[in-house]
C-alpha cells in the first residue's frame, strides 16, 4: 500500500441530532462533525447498531464518491456471523433479490435482468400514464380547497401510484398495496406490527408472481419472467420488487415534498422550472443534489485494507456515507449550500455511485419534472400555509415531510 497515510483519526462522539435534518438542510450538528474532516471515526448509535467499537463517517464528496464506487474493497453485504468474509455467508432469506446487498457477479446477473425495464423508450411510454395520475391527484387537491396538505394529497400518492404504474400493480389493488408499503416503513408502529404488514405484503407479491409465471403480461414482472424464466427465482423476483417499492415510494414522495418546500423558498428557481423541459431538468438535477432525501445508503464494510482520504480503513471496519453532506461539499460545486440551477452541472451522488447507482434514476427525474411543472401550472400562486418551524418530518427510513400545508 503506497499511499500516504495520515495519523490515525481520533474517535469523535457526534450529538444525537447529527443525522436529523433541518427541513431542506443537514442539521447544524452534521456540519460541526464535518469540521473534524471529510472522514472521521465516530462512536455512538451507528457503531452500537453494527456491533462495532466505532464506524467511519464519510461526509466529503471525494471520499464518499471513492467509497461508493469501490466494490473491490467494500461490500454492502450484511455480516451476520463471525465468518471470515461476508462472501462466506448466505444472503438472509428476507434480503434475497435486493440488489443493494449483492456484490458481483450475483449483482451483475440480477441488474442485467432489470436494466431493460428502465430504458428511455420504456420511460417515454410510461410518461402519459404518469402525467394522468399526477393531474388526477392535483384535481383531488384542488377539490379539497385551499389550504391543503400537498404532501398527503399529492406527493405521497404520486410517489406510490407512479411506482405501481411502473411495476404493473393492478389498479384495483393499488390503494391497499400502497397502504401496506407505508405501514412497512413506519418505524413508529413497532416491530411486531411491521412484521405482520411485511408478511401480508409478501403474500401479495407471491400471488402476483405466481400469476405472472402462469400467464406473463407486458408489465415489469411478466417481462422478466418471459425473458429469463427459471434463471430468476421467485425469491429473487420478490426481493427485487420489494427493494424497488420500499426504496422508490418514500424517496419520490420525499423529493416531491422537499422540492415543493425548496421551490417555495426560491421562487426564481420555480420560474426556471416553468421555462421549458431543458431548464426544468436542470432544476430537478439541482434539487436532487441540494435535497438528497436518502441521507445515508447501506453501510459499507471494508473487505480489504484501503486508504481513503489519507486514512487507513482496515478490513472489517464499517463506513457510513452521508449523501446529503457529500452533495453539500465545496469540492463538488462552489456555494454548495445555495440552491442554484444555473450552476455548472456536476456529478452529484444523489442517486448513489458505482454498481449500486439507483436503477430507477431516469424514471425519478422524469416523474419529478412532470410533478413540479403540473403543480405550478395549476397553482401559480402556491405558498406555504404554516411557518417553517411547524413542518415536521416523517419517522421512516428516508427523509420526508409528514405534512406540508399550502395555500393558493
HUWO-V566522 format. One record per pair of residues at least 6 apart in sequence whose ideal C-beta (glycine too) atoms are under 6 Angstrom apart, sorted by the first residue. I is the first residue (numbers start at 1). J is the second residue. If there is no record, write none. Layout:
i & j
I & J
I & J
This chain:
i & j
3 & 307
5 & 307
5 & 312
6 & 310
9 & 40
9 & 41
9 & 311
11 & 41
11 & 43
11 & 54
12 & 36
12 & 40
12 & 42
13 & 43
14 & 33
14 & 42
14 & 44
15 & 29
17 & 27
17 & 29
18 & 29
18 & 30
18 & 33
20 & 27
21 & 399
24 & 258
24 & 262
24 & 291
26 & 324
26 & 325
30 & 325
34 & 59
34 & 325
38 & 59
38 & 60
38 & 63
38 & 309
39 & 58
39 & 63
39 & 309
39 & 311
40 & 57
41 & 54
41 & 56
42 & 57
43 & 54
46 & 55
46 & 320
47 & 54
47 & 55
50 & 318
52 & 318
55 & 318
55 & 320
56 & 319
57 & 320
58 & 64
58 & 67
58 & 319
58 & 321
59 & 322
59 & 325
60 & 329
61 & 326
61 & 329
61 & 331
61 & 332
62 & 331
63 & 308
63 & 309
64 & 321
64 & 326
65 & 349
65 & 353
66 & 308
67 & 74
67 & 300
67 & 319
67 & 321
68 & 352
68 & 353
68 & 354
69 & 353
69 & 354
71 & 355
73 & 304
73 & 306
74 & 300
74 & 302
75 & 86
75 & 103
75 & 301
75 & 303
76 & 100
76 & 101
76 & 298
77 & 86
77 & 101
77 & 103
79 & 86
80 & 89
83 & 89
95 & 101
96 & 235
96 & 239
97 & 236
97 & 239
97 & 240
98 & 239
98 & 243
99 & 110
99 & 111
100 & 298
100 & 356
107 & 355
113 & 224
113 & 228
114 & 359
117 & 220
118 & 359
123 & 362
123 & 363
123 & 366
129 & 165
130 & 162
130 & 367
131 & 370
133 & 161
134 & 158
134 & 370
134 & 371
134 & 374
137 & 154
137 & 157
137 & 158
138 & 378
140 & 153
141 & 148
141 & 153
141 & 154
146 & 407
146 & 408
147 & 385
147 & 405
147 & 407
149 & 403
149 & 405
150 & 260
150 & 404
150 & 406
151 & 257
151 & 401
151 & 403
151 & 404
155 & 253
155 & 256
155 & 257
156 & 253
158 & 371
159 & 249
159 & 252
159 & 253
160 & 178
160 & 249
162 & 367
163 & 245
163 & 248
163 & 249
164 & 174
167 & 220
168 & 219
168 & 220
169 & 177
180 & 197
180 & 201
181 & 245
181 & 249
183 & 197
184 & 197
184 & 198
184 & 201
185 & 250
185 & 396
185 & 397
187 & 395
188 & 395
205 & 238
205 & 241
209 & 234
209 & 237
212 & 221
212 & 222
212 & 225
213 & 225
216 & 222
216 & 225
216 & 226
248 & 360
250 & 396
250 & 398
250 & 400
251 & 293
251 & 398
253 & 400
254 & 293
254 & 398
254 & 399
254 & 400
255 & 293
255 & 368
256 & 371
257 & 401
257 & 404
258 & 291
259 & 287
262 & 339
263 & 269
263 & 270
264 & 384
266 & 339
269 & 283
269 & 341
272 & 279
272 & 283
272 & 341
273 & 280
273 & 283
273 & 372
280 & 369
280 & 373
282 & 341
283 & 341
284 & 365
284 & 368
284 & 369
286 & 341
288 & 350
289 & 327
289 & 348
289 & 350
290 & 339
292 & 323
292 & 324
292 & 327
292 & 350
293 & 398
293 & 399
294 & 323
294 & 398
295 & 324
296 & 320
296 & 322
297 & 352
299 & 318
299 & 320
300 & 319
301 & 318
302 & 313
302 & 315
302 & 317
303 & 315
304 & 315
305 & 314
305 & 315
306 & 313
323 & 349
326 & 349
327 & 348
327 & 350
328 & 336
328 & 337
329 & 336
330 & 336
332 & 346
333 & 343
333 & 346
351 & 357
351 & 358
351 & 361
352 & 358
379 & 408
381 & 408
382 & 406
382 & 408
383 & 407
385 & 405
385 & 406
385 & 407
386 & 405
391 & 401
392 & 402
394 & 400
394 & 402
